[in-house]
Amino acid sequence: MNPFVVFDGSVIPNPTPVVPTEAGGLLTILNWASGIGLVLGVLGVIIVGIGMVIQLQRGEGAQAIAKLGWVLLGCIIITSSAGIVRAFV
């Protein structure tokens, strides 16, 4: 008996995830963590901008651009975290 004949490939299940009602507190914590992360990301951009101004006066402005890139990468990861997790689940 061929095992591939038994499996009907035309019917592929597509389950829809449902968040249980008991997870309300966890979702609140995740929303708070995401909001705090974004606020800290904006604060990080401001701090890097201040550092760029100071380093530009010293002639070292190019080093702060790398820091800005890391801060922006962190902000991108924070905002896309739900989509990243959803892609793997």
N, C-alpha and C positions, 0 to 999 in steps of 0.2 A: 504494500500500500504506500503510495506516495504522500508524504506529509503536506506537500504544498497544494494538493488537490482538496484536502479537508478545509484549509483556511480560505475563506472567501475574502479576497482583497478589495472587493468593491464596497464593502461595508466597513468603514473605519470610524471607530467611536470618537466623538468630539465632546468630551465632558466640559462643562462650564463650572469654574470654581465659584463656590458660594462661601462668603465670610460668615461664620456663625455669630449669633447675637452676643455670645459671651466674649467675643474678641473686641468689644467696643473700647475697653480700657487700653488694650494693646495698640489699637489704631490711633488712639489719642496720643499715646507716648511716641509712636512713629511720626505723627504729624508734628508734634512739638520738636522732636529731634531734627526733622527736616527743616523746620522753620529756623531753629537755632543755628543749624549748619549754614543756611543761606545768609543769616544775619552776620555770622562770623566770616563768611566768604566776602561779603561787602566790606566789612571792617578790615579784612586782610588786603583787599584791593586798595583801600584808603591808606593803610599803613605802608604798603609797597609804593604807592604814589608819593607819599611824603619822603620815603627813603630815596626815591628816584630824584626828587628835587634836591635833596641834600647831596647825593652822590654826583649829580650833574654839576653842581658848583665845584666839586673836587675833581671833576674830570673822570669819574668812574661810573658813568651812567649806564653802560652796557650790562653791568653785572645785575642790576635791578630788574632788567627785562626777563631774565631767567626766573627770578622769583615771582614776577607777575604771571609768567606762564604756568608755574606750579599752582599758584592760587586759583587761576582761572580753570585749570584742569580739575582741581578739587571741587570747584563750583559745578562744573559740568557733571562730574561723577555724582555729586549730591542730588542734582536735579533729575538725572536720568537713572537713579538707583532703582526706582520701581520698574522701569522698563527693562533694565538689565536683569533683575530678578525674574520678571515675567518671561523673559526669553529663555531662561533655563528651567523654569518650572512647568 
